[in-house]
Amino acid sequence: MSQIDISQTLLTAFCKHQLVSLQLKERDQDGNLPADIEGFVEGYTEQEIIIISGIPVPFTEINHVEIKRM
């Protein structure tokens, strides 16, 4: 997913207070992706860190984001 698409999706979720699911780029030593992070976008910091339900996530580490349907 492009950084523009990620940014637009996060902004939409923030403005509409929608639940998101984030997939990170990092992999463990076996090549597996970690579990997705789910939560609400609470804000951004000046260092391009997105706060998802209290969890700081570097924007550059996000591989994919989607808005969860409730």
SEMARKOL-592732 format. One record per residue (C-alpha): y, z, x. Coordinates in steps of 0.001 Angstrom, whole numbers, plus 500000, padded with zeros to 6 digits. Layout:
! residues N
YZX...
! end
This chain:
! residues 70
500000500000500000503412499120501425505952501834502239508300500321499641505626500592496928504792504145498010508470505119497927509042503565494494505969505252493029506971508646494432510517508259493099509246507316489629506874510284489621509674512617490753512133511404488110509583511565485282507784514708486535504422512927486656501273514008488471500424511946491569497391511497493783497986510769497478495532509277499949496396509988503574495852507642506516494142510230508713490363510286509043488032512938510377485877512450513478483201510751511345485705508246509954485886509819506488489120510152504548490130513673503497490233514587499822493240513204497963496222515492497464497165515885493807500321517458492507503910516928491483506630515525493726509008518447494257511377516834496729512004515389500165513279516773503442515568515088505944512588514544508265510870512219505727508533514953504525507562514772500849506753518061499118503804517704496724503263520941494763504312522998497798502372520896500337504516519130502966503278515569503577504826513236506181505816510010504424504388507921507270500943509507506758500598508313503138498206505401502749498205505118498955499748506900495965499147506573492274500508508239489183497767510077487324497499509560483593497231512806481686
! end
